[in-house]
Amino acid sequence: MAKGYVIITEDVKDAAGMGEYAKLASQTMGNAKILAFGPPAENLEGQWHGTQTVLLEFDSVEAAKQWYYSDEYQAAAKLRQAAADCHGAVVAGL
């Protein structure tokens, strides 16, 4: 089964709010792995969104979706969305 990857770009407006989000979100992640997190990505083509990018790995696309749409994570996501302008996607690994 292919791994599932969640990519979120965030244009942070409220660092303290993002800190609160991080505390709550980390409690919802189970066995997901944070593969990358950082300030602006080095843009190679087009226009990249946000001041930071997060890349998460899950056991499958379905596991990634279950996490993202869970009531627990959606409570945390509201904090992120209030503190930053966000874009997100889930993709399947090879």
C-alpha atoms as one frame of an Amber mdcrd trajectory, in Angstrom:
protein
   0.000   0.000   0.000   1.342   3.436  -0.935   2.176   5.939   1.780   0.058
   9.076   2.034   1.633  12.512   2.270   0.014  15.709   3.490   1.559  18.975
   2.353   0.446  22.167   4.056   1.721  25.643   3.267   1.047  28.354   5.809
   1.356  32.120   5.591   1.616  32.729   9.339  -0.036  35.867  10.716  -0.144
  34.923  14.427   2.890  33.025  15.765   1.364  32.538  19.225  -1.783  31.080
  17.668   0.348  28.685  15.613   2.085  27.606  18.814  -1.274  26.724  20.359
  -2.204  24.861  17.179   1.056  22.888  17.255   0.435  21.719  20.833  -3.065
  20.490  20.037  -2.261  19.063  16.583   0.717  17.058  17.850  -1.642  15.128
  20.128  -3.693  13.949  17.114  -0.933  12.619  14.863  -0.603   9.016  16.033
   2.194   7.338  14.080   2.437  10.013  11.368   5.937  11.297  10.673   6.889
  14.919  10.186   9.274  14.696   7.233   9.813  18.404   6.698   8.929  21.629
   8.422  10.451  24.953   7.808  10.468  28.510   6.756   9.915  29.325   3.121
  10.681  26.535   0.719  13.205  27.276  -1.988  10.900  27.896  -4.890  11.958
  26.245  -8.168   8.975  27.029 -10.406   5.857  29.150 -10.291   4.827  30.845
  -7.097   4.961  29.054  -3.749   2.474  29.945  -1.050   3.286  30.727   2.542
   6.040  31.439   5.016   6.391  27.815   6.084   5.731  24.367   4.655   4.941
  21.102   6.436   5.263  17.602   4.939   3.692  14.697   6.850   3.894  10.975
   6.055   1.098   8.527   6.870   0.787   4.787   6.312  -1.664   5.420   3.457
  -3.725   8.114   1.760  -6.740   6.792   3.644  -4.895   7.132   6.985  -3.944
  10.712   6.066  -7.554  11.555   5.246  -8.848   9.895   8.416  -6.427  12.007
  10.463  -7.220  15.246   8.629 -10.994  14.849   8.807 -11.049  13.542  12.391
 -12.926  15.623  14.942  -9.751  15.872  17.034  -7.630  17.284  14.234 -10.361
  19.556  12.908 -10.502  21.206  16.358  -6.761  21.915  16.010  -7.078  22.938
  12.359  -9.441  25.757  13.326  -6.587  27.278  15.373  -4.190  26.983  12.411
  -6.682  28.481  10.013  -7.265  31.419  12.384  -3.513  32.039  12.726  -2.456
  31.596   9.086  -3.641  31.524   5.501  -3.248  27.859   4.567  -3.227  25.580
   1.550  -3.193  21.799   1.884  -3.154  18.640  -0.186  -2.840  14.888   0.209
  -0.838  12.871  -2.323  -0.057   9.176  -2.721   3.480   7.870  -2.575   4.924
   5.496  -5.138
